[in-house]
Amino acid sequence: MTVNSGEPISKPDLYVLARVIKTLKERGRTNKTALATATGLSYDRLVKYLAWMSNKGLVQFDSNDDAHLTKLGADTYDDLVKWILQYVGKVRFPKFS
């Protein structure tokens, strides 16, 4: 992966992570610009999240630098949603695109 926006984030927003993972689950392999648009994130912020997610093994990148979830990434979404529902009570993602 080519990261052109500096360091990965240090403390990710769980809702943003869930939104990125959910979008990748629905769309599959996706380029960064389309992913930024679909998640409502600026390109720079998305790249930082993807760098963090890549370091944790949640996403990988193909030869075109398109992002896709790993099995760990897909499983993490399920665990994250379960945690949010248990401790926060609801999962709401704003509609984008």
Secondary structure, 3 states (H helix, E strand, C coil): CCCCCCCCCCCCCHHHHHHHHHHHHHHCCECHHHHHHHHCCCHHHHHHHHHHHHHCCCEEECCCCCEEECHHHHHHHHHHHHHHHHHCCCCCCCCCC
